[in-house]
Amino acid sequence: MGAALTESSTVTCQNNGSVQLKAGQSKLTVNGNKVLVDGDLSGASISACTTVTDPNTAALQCATVSSAIGGVAGKLKVSGKGVLLESIQGLTQGTVGGAPQKWSVQSAGQTKLKTE
């Protein structure tokens, strides 16, 4: 069981940048915050990443989410899209030493709605 993500969840890149969360639906809310569903993190903006872009070291500051892995509810759906869970993670378009940078959930921001 994992907690569902909402617009008040905390998601960051591994360099402390904040992923900007915006729900694509408004039918399901928790504590007044819209729940995120599959696809909501695709291309999401990242602000305040501490990596400094430097072509000499193949470093590129995280600016957007490029992929998501796992963390989508199989049973709880809104308009046919699975709800995102706190276990979701993925990659940004940023790099350090040529290696893709990761993002992950720091806090679901709520404990009322949990699912598989």
Order of alpha helices (4+ residues) and beta strands (2+ residues): beta-beta-beta-beta-beta-beta-beta-beta-beta-beta-beta-beta
